[in-house]
Amino acid sequence: MNRRAFAGEGEARLVEKIREPASFNPELSLVAVQDEQVVGYVLFSDIIIQGREGDVPALALAPLAVSPEFQNQGIGSELVRRGLQECRRLGHKVAAVLGHPNYYTRFGFFPAIEKGISAPFPVPDEAFMVLELVPGALDGVTGTVIYPPAFNGV
Ligand SMILES: CC(C)(COP(=O)(O)OP(=O)(O)OC[C@H]1O[C@@H](n2cnc3c(N)ncnc32)[C@H](O)[C@@H]1OP(=O)(O)O)[C@@H](O)C(=O)NCCC(=O)NCCS
């Protein structure tokens, strides 16, 4: 499904690599199902914001995908909303995403640069976003997001 949604292998491989370690926790790997068919997928996985005051744990939302024939029916939004709800329930405090600002700001994401947080690679400021799952979680936090090796080359 990821291959079809993204018309390529990159994101499907990313999911496989993130799921590889024995320590992988599938609680934040969510599918949308319609008529017993998987039509959407979202994954949240561990990253770190390397700050001046020390490392702050966070989650990366990546990838988010909906089967082409099921897009624009609210499935992606539902996956993000339910996913963020689960992140909060499990006690996570911060999420980050690289994506389209028009899409992700509707869930409360805002440009990370506003908090002095940057991506480890060149990216337009407005496309790299964070969300405080707990209000104030990013107060006093500045730094660079560090992705695990699974993300290399994606
Ligand atoms: C992006 C994607 C996950 C959205 O899921 P969806 O179920 O189609 O979207 P929803 O029905 O929840 O929301 C529809 C809105 O998303 C917008 N949208 C759809 N695809 C988009 C995209 N690639 N970039 C930005 N916005 C997009 C629509 O224009 C619509 O906007 P509106 O509400 O202002 O009219 C889905 O289209 C998809 O899988 N695309 C291919 C893979 C991809 O680009 N993933 C994003 C990774 S960051």
The ligand as a Tripos MOL2 file, in Angstrom:
@<TRIPOS>MOLECULE
LIG
   48    50     1     0     0
SMALL
NO_CHARGES

@<TRIPOS>ATOM
      1 C1         -1.4640   12.8840    1.8140 C.3       1 LIG1
      2 C2         -2.4620   11.8040    2.1450 C.3       1 LIG1
      3 C3         -1.9370   10.9130    3.2550 C.3       1 LIG1
      4 C4         -3.7470   12.4980    2.6420 C.3       1 LIG1
      5 O1         -4.6890   11.5210    3.0240 O.3       1 LIG1
      6 P1         -6.2000   11.6390    2.5010 P.3       1 LIG1
      7 O2         -7.0060   10.6210    3.1900 O.co2     1 LIG1
      8 O3         -6.1870   11.6370    1.0220 O.co2     1 LIG1
      9 O4         -6.5640   13.1320    2.9940 O.3       1 LIG1
     10 P2         -7.8500   13.6390    3.7790 P.3       1 LIG1
     11 O5         -9.0710   13.1430    3.0860 O.co2     1 LIG1
     12 O6         -7.7110   13.3560    5.2140 O.co2     1 LIG1
     13 O7         -7.6980   15.2010    3.6030 O.3       1 LIG1
     14 C5         -7.9390   15.7830    2.3560 C.3       1 LIG1
     15 C6         -7.1200   17.0500    2.2470 C.3       1 LIG1
     16 O8         -5.7440   16.7100    2.0600 O.3       1 LIG1
     17 C7         -5.2240   17.4130    0.9550 C.3       1 LIG1
     18 N1         -4.1630   16.6110    0.3510 N.ar      1 LIG1
     19 C8         -4.2830   15.4260   -0.2640 C.ar      1 LIG1
     20 N2         -3.0570   14.9930   -0.6720 N.ar      1 LIG1
     21 C9         -2.1730   15.9420   -0.2950 C.ar      1 LIG1
     22 C10        -0.7630   16.0880   -0.4420 C.ar      1 LIG1
     23 N3          0.0090   15.1680   -1.0580 N.pl3     1 LIG1
     24 N4         -0.1860   17.2000    0.0580 N.ar      1 LIG1
     25 C11        -0.9340   18.1310    0.6800 C.ar      1 LIG1
     26 N5         -2.2620   18.0580    0.8420 N.ar      1 LIG1
     27 C12        -2.8640   16.9660    0.3500 C.ar      1 LIG1
     28 C13        -6.4240   17.5910    0.0420 C.3       1 LIG1
     29 O9         -6.2230   18.6510   -0.8520 O.3       1 LIG1
     30 C14        -7.5200   17.9080    1.0550 C.3       1 LIG1
     31 O10        -7.4230   19.2510    1.4670 O.3       1 LIG1
     32 P3         -8.7080   20.0900    1.9500 P.3       1 LIG1
     33 O11        -9.2450   19.3730    3.1630 O.co2     1 LIG1
     34 O12        -8.1300   21.4370    2.2830 O.co2     1 LIG1
     35 O13        -9.6530   20.0570    0.8000 O.co2     1 LIG1
     36 C15        -2.8240   10.9360    0.9170 C.3       1 LIG1
     37 O14        -3.3450   11.7410   -0.0890 O.3       1 LIG1
     38 C16        -1.6280   10.1640    0.3700 C.2       1 LIG1
     39 O15        -1.3860    9.0390    0.7680 O.2       1 LIG1
     40 N6         -0.8940   10.7470   -0.5890 N.am      1 LIG1
     41 C17         0.2480   10.0770   -1.1910 C.3       1 LIG1
     42 C18         1.3520    9.8740   -0.1920 C.3       1 LIG1
     43 C19         1.7910   11.1720    0.4710 C.2       1 LIG1
     44 O16         2.0490   12.1630   -0.1850 O.2       1 LIG1
     45 N7          1.8660   11.1440    1.8370 N.am      1 LIG1
     46 C20         2.2010   12.3200    2.6170 C.3       1 LIG1
     47 C21         3.4870   12.1250    3.2920 C.3       1 LIG1
     48 S1          3.9140   13.5920    4.1820 S.3       1 LIG1
@<TRIPOS>BOND
     1     1     2 1
     2     2     3 1
     3     2     4 1
     4     2    36 1
     5     4     5 1
     6     5     6 1
     7     6     7 2
     8     6     8 1
     9     6     9 1
    10     9    10 1
    11    10    11 2
    12    10    12 1
    13    10    13 1
    14    13    14 1
    15    14    15 1
    16    15    16 1
    17    15    30 1
    18    16    17 1
    19    17    18 1
    20    17    28 1
    21    18    19 ar
    22    18    27 ar
    23    19    20 ar
    24    20    21 ar
    25    21    22 ar
    26    21    27 ar
    27    22    23 1
    28    22    24 ar
    29    24    25 ar
    30    25    26 ar
    31    26    27 ar
    32    28    29 1
    33    28    30 1
    34    30    31 1
    35    31    32 1
    36    32    33 2
    37    32    34 1
    38    32    35 1
    39    36    37 1
    40    36    38 1
    41    38    39 2
    42    38    40 1
    43    40    41 1
    44    41    42 1
    45    42    43 1
    46    43    44 2
    47    43    45 1
    48    45    46 1
    49    46    47 1
    50    47    48 1
@<TRIPOS>SUBSTRUCTURE
     1 LIG1         1 GROUP 0 **** ****
